[in-house]
Amino acid sequence: MSHGVAVSTEVVQISLQRHRRPTERRWPAKTWLLPGFSWGPPWQWQPKIWQPQARRPTSSLRRVHLQDLGDLQYIAEVSIGSSSSTFRLILDTGSSDLWVSGEQFIPSLSDTWTPLPQAGLVKLDYGQGEVEGIVGVDKACLLAKPVPLCVEQEFLVAKQVSDLSLNTFDGILGLGLPGLSHANQDFVQSLARSYREVQCFSFSRQSTLLNREDSKSFALFGPCAKLLRKAAKETHLPEEQAALLSVQRLFGFARGWWLVSLAISCDGTRIWQGPDMYSICGLEVAALLLLSLYPGRRSSRGQSSDCRKRVCNACFALCSFFQALVLMLLLIALLVLLAPMVVNAFQSKVLVALDTGTSLIVIPTENFQQVADAMFGLRLRDSCVLSNSELLCACEVAAEAKALDFHLGDVRLSLHPLQMFANVNAEILGDQPACRSGLATQDLRFWILGDVFLSRSAPRGVRSMRVLRSEPKEKRCAVRRWPSATGLRILIYGDSLTAGAPSMVPFAQELHRALEGGAGAESCEVETTACGLCASTALQMLAVLEEPYVVDALGGSWGSGLVHLAKEASLAIIMAGTNDLASPAPAGDVSKALPTKRRAVNAALAVWAREGFEDGTRPELFINTSALLPHGRAGHWERDGVHFTAQGAEALGARLARILRPLVQRRDAEALGRFQGTRG
């Protein structure tokens, strides 16, 4: 008995129809009449028939790898047309149009290209530069993983590009809101209609404990809840602390921008105004009146000669003059002491646009002067200049300037000028090397937070460190040395307190002076090395123990890892934890939370120092700096309750020297004994 299989070929026709709500109007099949918003009259579109695709995943995040050009441009690869050619497009949240250079994309080579001749030539204006070209519809795929995001999209093929360099990119993909778009449907709308799971998007840098130079950047598309969980994991902030901000001004003067409302502040710099001219003039008049009305003493002896009287009167007049002069000087000194100390602070609730296509922080003209005064103080006038609406400053100003704080609900993001400054080849400041400050000004009604803010700001204490392959010539070195020919080598390692921020007076300097300045047997020959990595946590410093070149969490100076510096040291003094204790905490709660945290950590460290490690070794000493330099002592602590003043750093160095002197002398004697034993 044989078995056979009969095979027949049939053509099966399946009718596919998109599900619509009952209230949705049904249009004729394959034809839509779309009104022309900015590109001409209504037009009919006969879409191409796509081949059926596999079912798209509904819950996974789509990850788009970005080329990060100096934290200033984020470039993604996008496939356009039937030939699937890829193009480098800037992802820009400050615009809503998609355009590609006509030199790179040739419409005649794409079988799926549909021109829109009714639109004619269309011009797109940007903050810097403009683009002009023809409009059409074609397939555009954002090359995401695991599955690309493909839509049929209306876009512009640029025939003329002015004031924009196409050396690093081929066009721009706008991710703004429809209000900025010249097209009938922008790319974000197309994604939302084609992929129901794509509800939100975000930008992310590969999150590790350490942001190395080869770190990767991504754009993520997917469900909002998943993006929020991803962000919480990368920033180490709980989801409940996320600042949920409503988009403002969907219609009106700022329509189309990702515009939110938040508070911006800067603690400001204190400036002595001095007495005004009216006070000085009044003081001089009062002194002259006192001089003229001061009664001269007359001689009581009638028999005194006229000559003697004249001599006495001259002496009295001279004495009166000097008394009036002394009085005037005392009054001037009083005016100087009572002259107001003006604090140029800034605090305001403003509208800000989040724009990945803008490099700088653009401040409205009405706020710019106040913000610049608060950040740079008197250095704004002698070391900064406004060039083409951008603020350029001497590079050394960054270390003295104040940070900008951005308050988003209970989350406070801080951006220090050390993170914002970038070198620029400019001679407008004479012999001083000039840097871009990251700030610019325009006649706007809202702020624009560009890539300087989006890529470098971080919650207090959640900044990152970077490892470099070589010594960075453009950054300040955080390692300071006080040499000695034969002395014991001491290493002092830590964070902002070791660096001496904000006064930049390190306690190591006074410690070294006090150890070497003792009388007789109290004097110690020491060679001191100090390395303070500002804004860095203990965990971050632990991750770079053996690295020779490390940029601190502020990005303004470089140092080295603890093990790398300690190779030749006989004694290491480690002070860390300042940024661990102060972060993360809502604005205004740092001073309340710090004392409790500080006491708990110091108690735990004291126990650990007594018990030591499992192998029996333990630290030589544990010193509670809070007990050594009590909080609340006038002049020793900054107003934030976290950092030392210059006076406090010097006091700490002197007191540490008294405690460490016996240990240094013992170690020095041990080293000398080993040396003599070797010679014997």
C-alpha positions in Angstrom: 0.0 0.0 0.0 1.5 3.3 -1.0 0.9 6.6 0.4 0.9 9.7 -1.7 0.7 13.4 -0.9 -1.4 15.6 -3.2 -0.1 19.1 -3.4 -2.2 21.8 -4.9 -1.5 25.5 -5.3 -4.2 27.9 -4.3 -4.3 31.7 -4.2 -5.7 32.8 -0.9 -6.8 36.4 -0.6 -6.9 37.8 2.9 -8.6 41.1 3.5 -6.7 43.2 6.0 -8.3 46.2 7.5 -7.1 48.4 10.3 -9.3 48.4 13.4 -10.9 51.8 14.1 -13.0 53.2 16.9 -16.7 53.4 16.1 -16.5 57.2 16.0 -13.6 57.3 13.6 -14.4 58.4 10.1 -13.7 55.8 7.4 -11.7 57.0 4.5 -11.7 55.4 1.0 -9.2 52.5 0.8 -5.6 53.5 -0.2 -6.4 57.2 -0.4 -6.2 59.9 2.2 -6.9 63.6 1.9 -4.5 65.4 4.2 -4.7 69.2 4.7 -1.5 71.1 4.0 -0.5 73.0 7.1 2.6 74.8 5.9 3.6 73.1 2.7 0.8 74.0 0.4 -2.8 73.0 -0.4 -4.4 69.6 0.4 -2.9 66.7 -1.5 -3.7 63.0 -2.2 -1.4 60.3 -1.2 -1.3 56.9 -2.8 0.8 54.8 -0.4 3.1 52.0 -1.4 2.1 48.5 -0.5 4.6 47.1 2.1 5.4 43.4 2.5 4.0 41.8 5.7 6.4 41.9 8.6 6.8 39.7 11.6 4.9 40.8 14.6 6.6 43.5 16.5 7.5 43.1 20.2 5.1 45.0 22.4 7.1 45.5 25.6 10.8 45.7 25.0 12.8 48.9 24.9 14.2 49.9 21.5 17.8 51.0 21.9 19.5 53.3 19.3 23.2 53.7 19.5 24.3 57.3 19.3 27.6 58.8 18.2 28.4 61.3 21.0 30.5 64.2 19.6 31.9 65.8 22.7 28.6 65.9 24.6 27.4 68.5 22.0 25.8 66.5 19.2 24.1 63.1 19.3 24.0 61.3 16.0 22.0 58.2 15.1 22.0 56.1 11.9 18.7 56.3 10.0 17.9 54.2 6.9 15.9 56.0 4.2 14.4 54.8 0.9 14.2 51.4 -0.8 17.9 51.1 -1.1 18.2 51.1 2.7 21.1 53.5 2.6 22.0 54.8 6.1 22.5 58.4 7.0 23.9 60.2 10.1 21.2 62.4 11.6 21.4 64.6 14.7 18.6 63.7 17.1 17.2 67.2 18.0 14.5 67.8 20.5 14.5 71.5 19.6 12.9 71.0 16.1 10.3 68.7 14.6 11.4 68.3 10.9 13.3 65.6 9.3 15.7 66.6 6.5 18.7 65.0 4.8 21.3 66.4 2.5 20.6 66.1 -1.2 24.2 65.2 -1.8 23.7 62.1 0.3 20.1 61.1 -0.5 19.2 61.0 -4.2 15.4 60.6 -4.5 15.5 59.1 -8.0 17.4 56.0 -6.6 14.6 55.1 -4.2 11.6 53.2 -5.6 9.5 54.2 -2.7 10.0 58.0 -2.9 6.9 60.0 -3.5 7.5 63.7 -4.3 5.1 66.4 -3.1 5.5 69.0 -5.9 2.6 71.1 -4.4 4.9 72.1 -1.5 7.4 73.7 -3.8 10.7 74.8 -2.3 10.6 74.8 1.5 13.0 76.7 3.8 13.8 75.6 7.4 15.4 78.2 9.7 17.5 77.2 12.7 19.1 79.2 15.5 22.3 79.0 13.4 21.9 78.3 9.7 19.1 77.4 7.3 18.1 74.6 4.9 16.1 74.8 1.7 14.9 71.9 -0.5 12.1 69.8 -1.9 9.6 67.7 0.1 8.5 64.1 -0.3 7.4 60.9 1.4 9.5 57.8 1.8 10.3 55.0 4.3 12.5 56.0 7.2 13.9 53.5 9.7 15.6 54.5 12.9 18.2 51.7 13.4 17.2 50.5 16.8 17.8 47.1 18.5 16.3 44.6 18.6 14.0 45.8 15.8 14.3 49.1 13.8 11.6 51.7 14.1 10.2 52.2 10.6 7.6 54.7 9.4 6.6 56.3 6.2 7.6 59.9 6.8 7.4 63.2 5.0 10.8 64.9 5.0 12.9 67.5 3.1 15.8 66.8 0.8 18.1 69.7 1.2 19.4 71.3 -2.0 21.0 74.2 -0.2 22.5 74.3 3.3 23.8 77.6 4.8 25.9 78.1 7.9 25.8 74.4 8.8 28.8 72.2 8.5 27.9 68.7 7.2 31.3 67.2 8.0 30.0 65.1 10.9 26.3 64.6 10.0 24.0 64.3 7.0 20.9 65.9 8.4 18.6 66.4 11.4 15.8 64.2 12.8 13.6 66.5 14.9 12.0 64.9 18.0 10.1 68.0 19.0 6.3 68.5 19.3 4.1 69.2 16.2 4.0 73.0 16.8 7.6 73.3 15.4 6.9 71.0 12.4 6.4 72.1 8.8 5.1 68.6 7.9 1.6 67.3 8.1 2.9 64.6 10.6 6.2 64.8 12.4 8.4 61.8 13.2 7.2 61.5 16.8 3.6 61.4 15.7 4.4 58.8 13.1 6.1 56.6 15.7 3.2 56.9 18.1 0.7 55.9 15.4 2.8 53.0 14.1 4.0 51.6 17.4 1.6 51.7 20.3 4.3 50.6 22.8 6.5 53.6 21.9 5.0 56.1 24.3 8.2 57.8 25.5 11.8 58.3 24.6 14.9 59.3 26.5 18.6 59.8 26.1 21.1 57.8 28.2 24.8 57.3 28.6 26.0 53.8 29.5 25.7 53.7 33.2 28.6 52.2 35.1 30.3 53.2 38.3 32.8 54.9 36.1 32.2 56.8 32.9 35.3 56.0 30.9 36.3 57.8 27.7 34.8 55.0 25.6 31.4 55.1 27.3 28.4 54.7 24.9 25.3 56.9 24.5 21.9 55.7 23.5 18.4 56.9 22.7 15.7 54.7 24.2 12.2 54.3 22.9 9.4 52.3 24.6 6.8 52.3 27.4 7.1 55.2 29.8 7.1 52.9 32.9 10.1 50.9 31.6 12.0 54.0 30.7 11.4 55.4 34.2 12.6 52.1 35.8 15.7 52.2 33.5 16.4 55.8 34.5 16.1 55.0 38.2 18.5 52.2 37.9 21.1 54.3 36.1 20.9 57.4 38.3 20.6 55.4 41.6 17.6 57.5 42.5 14.3 55.8 43.5 11.4 56.1 41.1 9.4 58.0 43.7 11.9 60.9 43.5 11.5 61.3 39.8 10.4 64.8 38.9 7.3 64.5 36.7 7.0 67.9 34.9 4.1 68.8 32.6 4.9 70.2 29.2 3.9 73.9 29.1 2.6 76.1 26.3 1.5 73.5 23.8 -0.1 76.4 22.0 1.0 80.0 21.8 4.4 81.7 21.5 6.4 78.6 22.4 4.4 75.8 20.8 6.3 72.8 19.8 9.1 72.9 22.4 9.6 70.4 25.2 8.9 73.3 27.6 8.7 72.7 31.3 8.6 74.9 34.4 11.3 74.7 37.1 13.2 76.8 39.6 16.8 77.9 38.9 19.1 79.4 41.6 22.6 80.4 42.2 23.9 81.2 45.7 25.8 84.2 44.4 29.0 86.0 45.2 29.5 88.6 47.9 30.7 92.0 46.6 31.7 94.9 48.9 30.1 98.0 47.5 32.0 100.5 49.6 30.6 103.9 50.8 28.9 106.0 48.3 30.1 109.5 47.2 27.5 111.3 49.2 28.6 109.7 52.5 32.2 110.5 51.8 31.5 114.2 50.9 29.3 114.6 54.0 32.1 113.1 56.1 34.6 115.6 54.8 32.3 118.6 55.4 31.8 117.4 59.0 35.5 117.1 59.6 36.1 120.6 58.2 33.4 122.0 60.5 35.0 120.3 63.5 38.3 121.7 62.5 37.0 125.3 62.1 34.9 125.2 65.3 37.4 123.5 67.5 38.1 126.0 70.4 41.7 127.0 70.7 43.0 127.4 74.3 44.1 130.9 75.3 47.0 131.6 77.6 46.0 132.4 81.2 49.0 134.5 81.9 48.5 138.2 81.0 52.2 138.8 81.1 52.9 136.4 78.2 54.5 138.0 75.3 52.7 138.4 72.0 55.2 136.1 70.4 54.6 133.4 72.9 50.8 133.7 72.3 51.3 133.3 68.6 53.4 130.2 69.0 50.8 128.7 71.4 47.9 129.4 69.1 49.8 127.9 66.2 50.4 124.7 68.2 46.8 124.5 69.2 45.7 125.0 65.6 48.0 122.3 64.5 46.8 120.0 67.2 43.2 120.7 66.2 43.9 119.9 62.6 45.5 116.5 63.5 42.6 115.7 65.8 40.1 116.5 63.1 42.1 114.4 60.6 42.2 111.4 63.0 38.4 111.8 63.6 37.8 111.9 59.8 39.9 108.7 59.3 38.0 107.0 62.1 34.7 107.9 60.5 35.9 106.7 57.1 36.9 103.4 58.7 33.5 103.1 60.3 31.8 103.7 56.9 34.0 101.0 55.3 33.0 98.5 58.0 29.4 99.3 57.8 29.3 99.4 54.0 26.9 96.9 52.6 28.1 93.5 51.3 25.9 92.9 48.3 25.1 89.2 47.5 24.5 88.9 43.8 22.3 85.8 44.1 19.7 84.6 41.5 16.6 82.6 42.2 13.5 82.4 39.9 11.0 80.0 38.5 11.3 80.0 34.8 10.2 78.2 31.6 12.9 76.1 30.1 13.1 74.2 26.8 15.0 70.9 26.7 17.0 70.9 23.5 19.5 68.3 22.4 20.3 70.3 19.3 21.7 73.3 21.2 25.1 73.1 22.7 24.9 75.8 25.3 22.5 77.1 28.0 20.7 80.0 26.4 19.4 82.6 28.9 16.9 85.3 28.1 18.3 88.8 27.9 16.3 90.0 31.0 17.9 87.3 33.2 21.4 87.0 31.7 23.1 89.8 33.6 21.8 88.8 37.0 22.7 85.1 36.4 26.3 86.0 35.2 26.8 88.4 38.2 25.7 85.6 40.6 28.0 83.0 39.1 31.1 85.1 38.4 30.9 88.2 40.6 33.6 90.8 40.0 35.5 88.5 37.6 32.7 88.9 35.1 33.9 92.5 34.4 37.7 91.9 34.4 37.9 88.4 32.9 34.8 87.8 30.8 33.5 89.2 27.5 30.4 88.6 25.5 31.2 87.5 21.9 28.4 86.8 19.4 25.9 86.4 22.3 28.2 83.8 23.9 30.0 84.4 27.2 33.8 83.8 27.1 35.9 83.9 30.3 39.4 83.3 31.4 39.7 79.6 32.1 41.0 80.2 35.6 37.6 81.8 36.5 35.8 78.5 36.5 37.3 77.4 39.9 36.1 80.5 41.6 32.6 80.7 40.1 29.4 79.5 41.7 27.2 76.6 40.5 23.8 76.8 39.0 21.2 74.7 40.7 18.1 73.4 38.9 15.2 72.4 41.2 12.9 69.8 39.7 10.4 68.9 42.5 12.5 67.3 45.3 15.4 66.7 43.0 18.2 69.3 42.7 20.5 69.1 39.8 23.7 71.1 40.0 25.9 72.3 37.2 29.3 73.8 38.2 31.3 76.0 35.8 34.2 73.5 36.0 31.8 71.1 34.1 30.7 73.8 31.6 34.0 75.4 30.6 35.7 74.3 27.4 38.9 75.6 25.8 38.6 77.9 22.8 41.3 79.4 20.6 40.7 83.1 21.3 42.9 86.1 22.0 40.2 88.5 23.0 41.3 88.3 26.7 44.9 89.2 26.0 47.4 86.9 27.6 44.8 84.9 29.5 43.6 81.7 27.9 39.9 81.9 27.0 37.3 79.3 27.6 33.7 78.9 26.5 31.6 79.4 29.7 28.6 77.3 28.4 26.3 80.3 28.6 24.8 82.4 25.9 22.0 85.0 25.7 19.2 85.7 23.2 16.1 87.8 23.2 13.7 84.9 24.2 10.9 84.5 26.6 12.2 81.2 28.0 15.5 79.4 28.7 17.0 76.8 26.5 18.9 74.0 28.3 21.2 72.4 25.7 23.7 69.6 25.8 25.9 71.3 28.5 23.0 70.8 30.9 21.6 67.6 29.6 24.9 65.7 29.5 26.8 67.1 32.5 24.4 68.1 35.2 23.7 65.5 37.9 21.9 65.1 41.2 24.0 66.3 44.0 26.6 63.6 44.7 25.6 61.4 41.7 28.2 62.8 39.4 30.7 60.5 37.7 34.5 60.2 37.3 36.4 59.4 34.2 39.6 57.5 33.6 42.0 58.9 31.0 44.7 57.2 29.0 47.2 60.1 29.3 47.8 63.3 31.3 45.2 66.0 30.2 47.1 69.2 29.5 44.0 71.3 29.5 42.8 70.5 33.0 44.2 71.6 36.4 46.2 69.0 38.4 44.6 68.1 41.7 47.9 66.7 43.1 50.0 69.1 45.2 53.4 68.4 46.7 55.5 69.9 49.5 58.9 68.3 48.9 61.7 67.3 51.3 65.0 65.8 50.5 65.1 63.2 53.3 61.8 63.3 55.1 59.1 60.7 55.6 56.6 60.6 52.7 53.0 61.3 53.7 50.1 61.0 51.3 46.8 62.8 52.0 44.0 61.6 49.8 40.3 62.5 49.7 37.6 64.6 48.1 36.6 68.2 48.2 37.7 68.7 51.8 41.2 67.5 50.9 41.2 69.8 47.9 40.3 72.7 50.1 37.1 73.6 48.2 35.7 76.2 47.9 38.5 78.4 49.2 41.1 76.0 47.6 43.2 76.2 50.8 44.0 72.6 51.6 44.6 71.5 55.2 47.6 69.6 54.0 49.5 72.8 53.6 49.2 73.8 57.2 49.8 70.2 58.3 53.1 70.1 56.5 54.1 73.5 57.9 53.2 72.5 61.4 55.1 69.2 61.3 58.3 70.8 60.0 58.0 73.9 62.1 58.2 72.3 65.5 60.9 73.4 68.0 63.8 71.1 68.5 62.8 67.5 68.8 59.3 68.3 67.8 60.3 69.1 64.3 59.7 66.4 61.6 61.2 66.2 58.2 58.3 65.2 55.9 57.5 65.2 52.2 53.7 65.7 51.8 51.6 64.9 48.8 47.9 65.8 48.7 45.2 64.8 46.1 41.6 66.0 46.5 39.1 64.8 43.9 36.2 67.3 44.1 32.6 66.0 44.3 33.8 62.3 44.3 32.2 59.6 46.5 34.2 57.0 48.4 32.7 54.3 46.1 34.0 56.2 43.0 37.4 56.6 44.5 37.5 52.9 45.3 36.8 52.1 41.6 39.9 54.1 40.4 42.4 52.9 43.0 45.2 52.0 40.5 44.5 54.5 37.8 47.3 57.0 37.0 45.0 59.6 35.4 41.5 60.3 36.8 39.2 63.3 36.2 37.2 64.3 39.3 33.4 64.2 39.4 33.2 67.9 38.6 35.3 67.4 35.4 37.5 70.3 36.2 40.8 68.8 37.5 42.6 65.5 37.3 44.4 63.4 39.9 45.4 59.7 40.4 44.1 56.7 42.2 45.0 56.0 45.8 47.1 52.9 45.2 49.0 54.6 42.4 50.0 57.5 44.6 50.6 55.4 47.7 53.3 53.2 46.1 56.1 55.4 47.6 54.3 56.7 50.7 55.1 55.6 54.2 51.9 57.0 55.7 48.5 57.6 54.1 45.8 59.8 55.5 42.4 59.2 53.9 39.5 61.6 54.3 36.4 60.6 52.3 32.6 60.4 52.6 31.6 64.0 52.3 29.7 63.5 49.0 28.3 60.1 50.2 26.7 61.8 53.2 25.4 64.9 51.4 23.8 62.9 48.6 21.1 62.3 47.6 19.0 64.7 49.7 16.2 67.1 48.7 17.0 70.8 48.5 17.2 72.3 51.9 17.4 69.0 53.7 21.2 68.5 53.5 22.0 70.5 56.7 19.3 68.6 58.6 20.4 65.1 57.5 24.1 65.6 57.7 24.6 65.7 61.5 22.8 62.4 62.0 24.6 60.7 59.2 27.9 62.0 60.2 27.6 60.7 63.8 26.5 57.3 62.6 29.4 56.9 60.1 32.0 58.2 62.6 30.8 55.7 65.2 31.0 52.8 62.7 34.5 53.9 61.6 35.7 54.0 65.2 34.5 50.5 65.8 36.1 49.3 62.6 39.4 51.0 63.4 39.5 49.2 66.8 38.6 45.8 65.4 40.6 46.0 62.2 40.5 43.6 59.3 40.0 39.8 59.4 43.7 39.2 59.0 44.4 41.1 62.2 45.7 44.4 60.6 44.0 47.6 61.4 44.6 51.4 60.8 47.1 53.2 62.9 44.6 55.9 63.9 41.0 57.0 63.4 40.4 60.7 63.9 36.9 62.1 64.2 37.2 65.4 62.3 33.9 66.6 63.7 35.3 66.3 67.2 38.6 67.9 66.1 36.8 70.8 64.4 33.3 71.0 65.9 30.5 72.3 63.8 29.0 75.6 64.7 32.4 77.0 65.5 32.5 80.5 64.0 34.7 80.9 61.0 35.6 77.2 60.6 32.8 75.9 58.4 31.1 77.3 55.3 27.4 78.1 55.4 26.6 74.7 53.8 27.9 72.9 56.9 29.9 70.6 54.6 33.1 72.4 53.6 35.9 74.1 55.6 36.6 77.7 55.3 40.2 78.7 54.7 40.5 79.4 58.5 38.9 76.0 59.3 41.3 74.2 56.9 44.3 75.8 58.6 43.0 75.0 62.1 42.4 71.4 61.1 45.9 71.1 59.7 47.5 72.4 62.9 45.4 70.2 65.1 46.1 67.1 63.0 49.9 67.9 63.2 49.7 67.7 67.0 48.0 64.3 66.9 50.1 62.8 64.1 53.6 64.1 65.3 54.2 61.0 67.6 53.2 58.6 64.8 55.4 60.4 62.3 58.4 60.4 64.6 57.9 56.7 65.4 57.7 55.8 61.7 60.7 58.0 61.0 62.7 56.2 63.7 61.6 52.8 62.4 62.7 53.8 58.9 66.1 55.0 60.2 66.6 51.8 62.2 65.9 49.7 59.1 68.3 51.8 57.1 71.1 51.5 59.7 70.4 47.7 60.0 70.8 47.4 56.3 74.1 49.2 56.4 75.4 47.1 59.3 
